[in-house]
Every structure is written in C-alpha cells, then in structure tokens.
Amino acid sequence: MFPRTDMVTLLLSLPALVLALTVHEYAHAKAADRLGDPTPRLAGRLTLEPWAHLDPIGTLMLLIFRFGWAKPVPINPANFRDWRRGVLITSLAGPLSNIALAAVAALLLAFRFPTWPLLAQVPHLWDITYYIFVLNLWFAVFNLIPIPPLDGSKVVMALLPGRQAYFFARLEPYGPVILMLFLFSGAALPLVRTVAGILGNILWLLARLLAGLFGL
C-alpha cells in the first residue's frame, strides 16, 4: 500500500514498486537458500528478474487500489536445521531488504545525486528516487503487520512457544479475511503511515548527517 493514486504518481512510482516487490521476494528466496532450503531455487525464484516474482493481477491491484501482492516464495521449513530460526530469518529478509533500499534512496537524495552533471537530464529522477524511499518504507512496515499471510505473522509464529505457535498457525486460513477487514476498517493506513514516517525520519536524519560530513 502507498499514499496517493493519481496518474502521475502511479507512473512515477511504477519503477519503485517493481523494485520493491522484486527485491523483497528475492530476499526471501536468498535467505531460505542460504539456510539450506532449495525450494525457492528449484521454483526459479532465486533471481532479480521481476517477472519471476510479480503477479500481474496483484501488481495492478497494488497500483490502482493500494493493496496487492506478489507471487509468494515457496519454502519448506523442514529443510532448515532449526525451523524457528529459518522461518524467522527468511520472513524478516523481505521487509529488511525494503528498509535497506529505502536507506540507499535516502542517501542518494541526501547526496543530491539527481543533480549530478551526468544525471541532471534524466527526467523525473528525483521523483522516482523519492518513491523508492517512500514505497519501500510502506512496503516493509505493511508486511510486518502480524496478520497471515503477511511476513509479520510468520515472525510472530517463529517467536511464540509451541502451543501458542500452533494456535496462531490455525488462524492462517482466516488471515486474508482478517486482513481485508483490517484494511477496510481504516486502521491500516494510519498505522502504516505513522510507523513508516518515524522510520523514514530516522533514515533521512542519518542520511543528512552523513551528507553533512561531506559538506553537502
């Protein structure tokens, strides 16, 4: 989900959206592969090619209605040496990759890279970089909401003791309905906006401090 939906915003945010979704899903696949689960590799998901991860309908929904999805990365927790650790790291890898992308975008903006001589003529480069910053923050925070099938629910399940984890897992079939109710209740937007705003301010402050060290 992300803030505005006018046509100019949709067009300028499209590269940022594709980048956020692709890197997010690749990070899940890479983490699982490094932890011993070959399932994502066998499914062809260990790649940064966008078409391997994007769901056409989910991407269109995300662009138009601010709610959508990518193809989920298949994993088999039985292949992890420690399933809790494996699920925890694999689930966090996606949102953390988006935060990392937002941090890079903040640095590029703080260092004013769209005004560099070789890049100054690239149309809307500043806007695209800004949307990379904003959308990755929104995407990370939204996916950390602990409602199935979002990544946050898998993080919670990996951290809960056995009986509580089992009970939480039983909610998974009802997760999409709960998530839709949460979205349409109007509670999701203020939550994501607030947390993403706080995180964005921290990243921007750190980026400006670093740029200040270079006299920018």
C-alpha positions as a printed Julia matrix, in Angstrom:
216×3 Matrix{Float64}:
   0.0     0.0     0.0
   1.15    3.57   -0.61
  -0.24    7.09   -0.32
  -1.59    8.75   -3.49
  -3.13    7.19   -6.6
  -3.27    9.97   -9.24
  -1.98    9.01  -12.69
   1.33   10.89  -12.48
   2.09    9.29   -9.13
   1.23    5.84  -10.5
   3.59    6.25  -13.45
   6.46    7.68  -11.42
   6.04    5.11   -8.66
   5.93    2.1   -11.01
   9.75    1.6   -11.14
   9.9     1.9    -7.36
   7.06   -0.57   -6.95
   8.62   -3.17   -9.25
  11.98   -2.76   -7.49
  10.42   -3.08   -4.02
   8.44   -6.22   -4.87
  11.31   -7.89   -6.74
  13.97   -7.28   -4.09
  11.55   -8.24   -1.31
  10.75  -11.64   -2.83
  14.36  -12.27   -3.89
  15.49  -11.6    -0.31
  13.07  -14.25    0.97
  14.37  -16.73   -1.62
  18.04  -15.94   -0.96
  17.68  -16.24    2.8
  15.92  -19.61    2.54
  18.53  -20.87    0.08
  21.41  -19.8     2.33
  19.76  -21.56    5.27
  19.59  -24.86    3.42
  16.18  -24.85    1.72
  16.5   -25.39   -2.06
  12.76  -24.92   -2.67
  12.97  -21.28   -3.89
  15.89  -22.13   -6.2
  14.01  -25.08   -7.69
  10.98  -22.84   -8.19
  13.06  -20.33  -10.15
  12.75  -17.6    -7.52
  16.44  -17.06   -6.81
  16.64  -14.23   -9.33
  16.26  -10.46   -9.56
  14.27  -10.73  -12.78
  10.95   -9.01  -11.94
   8.72  -11.32  -13.99
   9.74  -14.25  -11.79
   8.16  -12.55   -8.77
   5.4   -10.22   -9.97
   1.82  -11.36  -10.01
   0.09   -9.4   -12.82
  -3.23   -9.02  -11.01
  -1.6    -8.36   -7.63
   0.67   -5.67   -9.11
  -2.24   -3.99  -10.88
  -4.29   -4.07   -7.68
  -1.39   -2.51   -5.78
  -1.08    0.28   -8.33
  -4.77    1.12   -8.51
  -6.26    0.15   -5.15
  -3.15    0.44   -2.94
  -3.46   -3.21   -1.92
  -1.95   -6.1    -3.83
   0.57   -8.91   -3.78
   3.49  -10.63   -5.47
   3.93  -14.36   -6.01
   4.76  -15.83   -2.59
   8.15  -17.53   -2.39
   7.67  -21.24   -1.6
   9.76  -22.51    1.31
   9.89  -25.79    3.19
  10.76  -25.22    6.88
  11.6   -28.92    7.2
  14.81  -28.18    5.25
  16.05  -25.73    7.89
  18.36  -27.04   10.59
  16.32  -25.02   13.08
  12.87  -24.33   11.66
  12.16  -21.43   14.01
  15.39  -19.65   13.17
  14.95  -20.42    9.48
  11.37  -19.11    9.32
  12.3   -16.04   11.38
  15.27  -15.04    9.21
  13.53  -15.87    5.94
  10.43  -13.88    6.92
  12.41  -10.85    8.09
  14.63  -10.85    4.99
  11.95   -9.33    2.77
  11.0    -6.31    4.93
  14.64   -5.7     5.88
  15.61   -5.63    2.21
  13.0    -2.92    1.65
  14.35   -0.89    4.57
  17.84   -1.25    3.08
  16.58    0.02   -0.29
  14.91    2.97    1.45
  18.18    3.76    3.23
  20.07    3.74   -0.09
  17.44    6.04   -1.64
  17.71    8.4     1.34
  21.48    8.57    0.88
  21.12    9.27   -2.83
  18.67   12.08   -2.12
  20.81   13.49    0.69
  23.83   13.5    -1.63
  21.66   15.19   -4.3
  22.63   12.62   -6.91
  19.78   13.55   -9.33
  21.54   16.92   -9.8
  24.91   15.41  -10.69
  26.02   16.52  -14.2
  25.62   13.14  -15.89
  22.19   12.56  -14.33
  20.66   16.03  -14.33
  18.98   15.47  -17.69
  17.24   12.24  -16.68
  13.55   13.16  -16.39
  11.87   12.75  -13.0
  14.91   11.03  -11.46
  14.4    12.87   -8.19
  10.74   11.83   -8.02
  11.49    8.19   -8.83
  14.18    8.05   -6.14
  11.78    9.65   -3.67
   9.18    6.97   -4.41
  11.81    4.27   -3.94
  12.39    5.76   -0.5
   8.72    6.07    0.44
   7.27    2.9    -1.08
   9.94    0.64    0.34
   9.22    2.0     3.81
   5.48    1.48    3.38
   6.02   -1.99    1.94
   8.33   -3.03    4.79
   6.02   -1.76    7.53
   2.88   -3.18    5.94
   4.43   -6.62    5.55
   5.46   -6.67    9.22
   1.82   -6.47   10.37
   1.27   -9.79   12.22
  -1.73  -10.96   10.18
  -1.46  -14.0     7.87
  -0.26  -14.23    5.17
   2.0   -11.2     5.81
   5.6   -11.7     6.9
   4.87  -10.36   10.36
   2.62  -13.32   11.1
   5.45  -15.75   10.34
   7.8   -13.77   12.55
   5.32  -13.98   15.42
   4.78  -17.71   14.87
   8.53  -18.35   14.91
   8.89  -16.48   18.21
   5.91  -17.99   20.05
   6.23  -21.1    22.24
   4.93  -24.36   20.81
   1.31  -24.31   21.96
   0.81  -20.63   21.18
   2.52  -21.05   17.8
   0.17  -23.92   16.98
  -2.86  -21.82   17.93
  -1.6   -18.87   15.88
  -0.97  -21.15   12.88
  -4.62  -22.27   13.0
  -5.63  -18.68   12.24
  -3.79  -18.73    8.9
  -6.78  -19.9     6.77
  -8.74  -16.91    8.08
  -5.84  -14.49    7.65
  -6.89  -12.97    4.29
 -10.37  -12.22    5.64
  -8.94  -10.69    8.83
  -6.5    -8.67    6.74
  -9.23   -7.36    4.45
 -11.34   -6.35    7.46
  -8.32   -4.61    8.95
  -7.71   -2.74    5.69
 -11.31   -1.69    5.12
 -11.75   -0.68    8.75
  -9.42    2.24    8.08
  -7.0     1.23   10.82
  -4.22    0.05    8.49
  -3.45    3.36    6.76
  -2.8     5.46    9.9
  -0.72    2.65   11.43
   1.48    2.16    8.37
   1.77    5.9     7.74
   2.85    6.59   11.33
   5.42    3.81   11.63
   6.79    4.38    8.12
   7.01    8.1     8.86
   9.01    7.53   12.04
  11.34    5.1    10.3
  11.69    7.42    7.31
  12.6    10.37    9.53
  15.3     8.3    11.21
  16.79    7.18    7.89
  16.61   10.7     6.46
  18.3    12.17    9.54
  21.12    9.63    9.32
  21.5    10.27    5.58
  21.65   14.04    6.1
  24.2    13.63    8.89
  26.38   11.53    6.59
  25.99   14.02    3.76
  26.92   16.79    6.17
  30.21   15.07    6.85
  30.99   15.55    3.16
  29.9    19.18    3.23
  26.66   18.63    1.29
